[in-house]
């Protein structure tokens, strides 16, 4: 019943908004003049401005329970909806008015056309208002939809389809984020992620934790909302495992010294898992590490990396290395080593390292692997590398095979039932995408919750 009431209210609101947009046409039809015309115009303009500032959304919660971003996201979506509804009403209105008005002289025709122009300007303002709100607040729109919106908003039929897609996308995002906020509010006092030892999140190759953007997307904020204490590895983005492992060891010493926490729980993604294993086994960090969880880490290397390094011309390898290293130095990297980082990901190098890096019995190890089902499951460059990795390494996440990512006796393999697989980037929320059937933020919340329950 409440759903029908909401829909009726939306339709009534849209009709009132359509009337305010078409105030000039109504005045023309009724031949209202003087004070009555002024009141009509005042009421129509007032409602139009009010609807643009605070459009009806049907959501009645307090401002405290919904953040400003979500409120503006929902209002932007509703303005898109109201634009579509009012345009439909306006078209019917102007066709009907054109048949029933005596457009016999140039004056009446010009007034009729002017009234239509004013209505179109009003509709355009509604659409612009809604679009800007969505572009400013929606995470799920991404770059693709933003570019399409800028390029195609003026193309008939195409823009109708596009705005329809954006409305559905924004409403779905609102509902998901609202459900997430309500869930966190319910379990706030439980602090299910408040582990005995703090969490140290370790990034993978060619990225940094928070220097330019958060490597882990929306995950850290979700963990902290549920009581987690977080730190970041801060090792170099591109260097050998030995160099990054030594930097990571120094970072662990710093955290333990400054906070007197005793140990840390490491959650490492991609090459970060290799760096962490080196720090634990070779740099004496076993006594300061309670657990190590590796996510999509190439423990046994990547056969396709061996192939590329063998087949790529030496000149090309050195050119790429120089360009990458020089760029990273400009951004503050101390000693970037592109070739060293890539070489350490080969199956040959990982096999040698595994013989030299035994697991430490006092540390709890676990690993996670994911699988893509087709190249379209990820954006560039994972959609390109997926086929190459599949040829050499089999089932993979776009970079790392499942066989390579699994380590020790405690592991998880995440496979989607639908065609939408989970890529290397999905596991760090790289695209900030709400994936149907998989909530990456909730995955990490449960992962840390389990560490807490095990006493770590």
N, C-alpha and C positions, 0 to 999 in steps of 0.2 A: 504493500500500500504506500509506504513512504517513497518508494521509487517512482510510482505513478504521480504522487503529489509533486515531487521534485520536477518531473518532466512537464507537468502542467504549468508549474511556476515558471520554468524556463521558457515555455511557449508564450505565456502571458507577458513575460518580461521582454521577449523578442518582439512581440506585437507592439508593445509600448515603445520600444526602441525604434522599430520601423516607423511608427507614427512620428516620433521626434525627428528622425532623419528626413521624413517627407512632409515636414511642417508647411513648407512653401506650397506643395501640391494640395494639401488639405485646405489651406487658406484660399487657393485659387478655385477649388471646387465649391466651397461653401460661400465664396464671395464675402467672407467676413472682413470687416473693416473697423477702423477706429480703435477703441479700447479693447474690444473683443479680440481683434487681430493681434494687438500688442500682448495680451494675456496668453493667447495661443502660442505666440512666438517665444515668450518668456518661459512658459512651461515646457515647451519642446526643447529649447536650448538648455534649460536647467537640467532636465532629465538626461539629455544626451551627454552633457559634461559629467554628471554624477555617474552615469553608467560607464564612462570611460575611466573614471578614477577608481570606483569601487563597484565593478560588475557583480551581479548576483552569481554566486557559485553553488549555493545550496549547502555549503559547509558551515556548520554552526559552532564549531569548537572555539575555545578561547585562544587568544593570540599566543599564550604561553605554550600551548600544546602543539602549535604548528609554527615553524620558523618563517621568517619573512620571505625566504627564497621559495618555499613551498606555496605560500599564499600567493605570491606574484606568479608562480608557475601555473597555478590553477586559474587565476584570473586571466592570464594570457590565453590559456586554452579556451576558456569560456568566451573571450572576445572573438576568437577565431570562429567559434560555433555561432555566436550571435551575428557575425558578419554574414555567414552563409545563410542563416535563417532570414535575416532582414533583407538581403539581396533578393531572395526568392519572393518574399512578400512585396518588395518594391517593384520587381518586374511585373508581377500580376497587377499591382496597383496602377502603374503607369500605362500598361496596355489597356486596362479598363477605363482609365481616365481619358486616354486618347480617343476612345470611341464615344465617350459620353459628353465630352466637352465640345463646344462649337468653336473649333479652331479655324475661324473664317477670315480673320485679319492678321496682319503681320505682328501686331502688338500681342495678341493672345498666344500666337505661335512662339514668339520670343520669350514670353513669360513661362510658357510650358517648358521650353528647352532650358531656360535658366533654372527652373525648379528641379529639373532632372540633373543638371550639372551640380547644384547644391547637394542633392541627395547622393550623387556619386562621390563628391568630396567627403561627405559624412561617412559613407561606407569605407572609403579609402583611409580615413583617419582611424576608424575602428580596427581595420585590418593592420595598419601600421602599428598601432598601439599594442595589439595582441602579439604581432610578430616580434617586436622589440622586446617585449616581456619574455617571450619564449627564448629568444636568442641570448638574453642576459641571465636566465635562470635555469634553463634545461641542460642537464649533463648528457642526456641520451641523444640529443640532436646531433652532437658530434660535428666534425668539419664538413662531412658530406652533405648533410641536410642544410647546413648554413650556406654552403656554396650554392646548392640548388635553389634555396630560397632567394638568394640575391640575384641569381641569373634568370629564374623562371617565374617570378611572382606576377609578371605582366602578361604571360602567355595564356590565353583562354583555354579552358578545359584542363590543361596541364597544371595550372595553378590551383584549380579546384581539387584535383587529385592530391597535389602536394600538401595543401592546407588540411585536407582531410587526414592525411597520414600524420601530419604534425599534431593535430588535435588528439588523435588516438594515442600517439607516442607520449604526449605530455600528460594525458589523463592516466595512462598506465604508470608512468614515472611517479606521478603524484601519489597514486594508491600504494605503490611499492615503498616509497620513502615514508609515507605516513604510517604504514604498517610497521616499518623498521623503527620509527621513533616511538611508537606505542609499545613495541616489544621491549625496547631498551628502557623505557620508563618503568615498565612492570618489573624488570629484573635489575634495576639500578642498584637497589640496596644489597642484592646478593653478591655483586662484584664477582661474577663467575670467572673473570679473566685475571683476578688479582692473585697471581702466582706467588709462591714462596720466594722465587728468584726472578729478577726482572727479565724482560724479553729483549734480546739483541737481534735486530733484523739486519741481515747481510745481503747486499745487492749482488747482482750478477755482472757479467762483462759488458763493457761499452756504455755503462750508465753509472750515475752516482745516486746516492740516497735522496738528498733533498736540495742539492745545490741549485738546480734549475727548475725542477718540478719533483713532486713526491713520487719516487720510484714505485711505491706500494699503493698508489691510488687512494681509494677511500678506506683501505684496510686499517691503517694505524688509528685513525679517528674512531673507528668502530670498536677497536680493541680497548682504547683508552676510555671510551664511554662505559665499558663494562669492567673497568677497574684495573686494566693492565698498566704496568710501568714499562715504557719503551725507550730503547736506545738504538742507534744506527751504527753500522760497521765503519762507514766513512773511509774504507780503503780505496785505492785508486781504481779507476774505471777500466784501465787496460794495462795490465802488467802480468808477470808470471805468477803462478800459484805461490811460489816461495816468497816473492816480494809482498804480495797481497796478504798472505798468511802471516808474515811477520808484522805487517801493519795492523792486522786484525788482533794479533796477540797483544800488541801495545795498547790497542783500544780497550781490550778486556781488562788489562791491568789498570788502566785509567779509571774505568767504571767501578771496579771492585775497590780500588783505593779511595775514590771520592765518595762512594755511597756506603761502603762497608757492608755490601750485600752478600759477600762471600763467594757467590757463583752467579752465572747467567744461564738462561735458556736461549740457545741460538736457533733462530729460524732463518734458513739461508735458501736463496733462490739461485738456480742455474750454477754458474761457476763459483758463486759465493759459497756453495756447499763444499767445493774442493778447497777453497781458501780456509774455511773453517776446520776441515779435517786436518789440514797441514798445521794450523795454529794449535790444535789440540794435541796431535801426535808428535809434532816436531819442535814446538815452541813452548812446551810445558804448560799448556792451558787446560789440561785434563783436570787438574785440581780446582780450576776456577769455572768449569763448565758442568752444569747439571745435565743438560740434554742438548742434542743436536737433531733438528728436524730439517731435512733437505727437501726442497721442492723442485722437481724437474732438473735435477743436477746430473750432468753427464759423468757419473762415477767411472764408467768404463769407456768414456770417450765417444767420439763420433767418427765413424768410418768415412763419412762424406768429407770431413775436415782433412783426413789423411789424403783422400783423393784430390781435393782441391789444391792442397799444398804441393802435391807431386806434379800435378798437371799445369798449374798456373805458371806462366813464364816468370822468371826471376825479376825481370824489369817491371812487370805489372805488380808483383808482390811488394817490391821496394817503393814503387810509386804510391800505392795505397798506404803503405806504412808511413811514408814521409808525410803525406797529406793529413792522415789521421793524427799522428804524433804532434805535428806542428799546430794543428787546430786545438788539440787538447792542452798544449802548453800555453796557448793564448788564454785559455779558460782556467788556468791555475794549476794544472796537473804538474807534479814534480818531474816524473820521468816516465811518461807513457811508452809502452812497448807493445805495439800492435802485433808484430810477428810472434813475440814471446807469448802473448795471451792466446792467440789462435793456436799456436803449436801445442800449448798445454791442454787443449781440448781434443787433441787427436787420440784415437784409440791406442796407438803405440805408446804415447807418452803417459796416458792414464794407466795403462797396464804396468808400466815400470813403477809409477808412483804408488799404485795400490800395494805392490809388494813391499814398499818402503814405509807405508802408513797404516800400520795395524790399528784396529779399533781399540780404544782404552776401556777396560772393563768397568771403570767407575762412571763412565758417561753413558747415558741412555740415548741410543741411536734409533731414528725412524726416518722413513723416506716416503715421498709421494710422487706418483707419476700420472700423467694425463695423456689423453689420446685425441687427436683430430681425426675426423672421418673423411674429410675432403678439403681441398685447398681453399674453398670459399669460406671455411670456418674462421679464417683469420685475415687480417689486412696485410699490406706489404710491410716487411719482406717475407713474413712467415708463409704467406700463400705461395710464394715462389720456392722457398727452400723445402717446403713440405714434401713435394714430389721427389726432390733429390735425396732427402733423408730417407724417404720410404724405400727408394731403390736400393740404398746401401744398408740401412739399419732396420728397416721394417716399420712396424706401427710406432708412430711418434707424435709429438706435440708441435711439430713445425721446425724443431731444432734438435730435440733430444729423444731418442727411442725409449720405449718403456723398459726394455731390457737394461739399458744403460742407467736409467734413473732409479731403479730399485736397488736398495742397499740394506744390508743386514737382514735380520729375520722379521723385523716389524716394518710393514709397508702398506700403502694403499695405492690401488690403481683406480683412477676416476675415469669412467667411461659413460658417456651420455647415451640414453636410450634412443633419442632422436638423431637426426642427421647432423645436428649442431654439436660438434665435439668441443673439447677444451684445449686451447692452444697454450704455448709457452707464455705468451703475453697475458692471456686470460687469468693466469694464476697469480699475477701481481696487479690485477685490475688495470692493466695498461690502457685499455680503451674506455674505462669507466662505464662498461656496458652491463645492463641488467639482462642476464642470460636466462631465458626460460628454462626452468628445471634445475638451475644451479645458482646459488647465491654465494659468491666468493667471499663476501664479508662474513657471512654466517659460518662458512667453512673454517675460516681462521679463528673465529670466536670459539667454535667447538674444539678446534685443535688445541688452543691455549687452555680452554676449560678442562680438557683431558689431562694436560700437563699438570694443572692444579690438583686434579683428583689423584694423580699419581704421586703427589707430594713434592713436585718440582716447582 
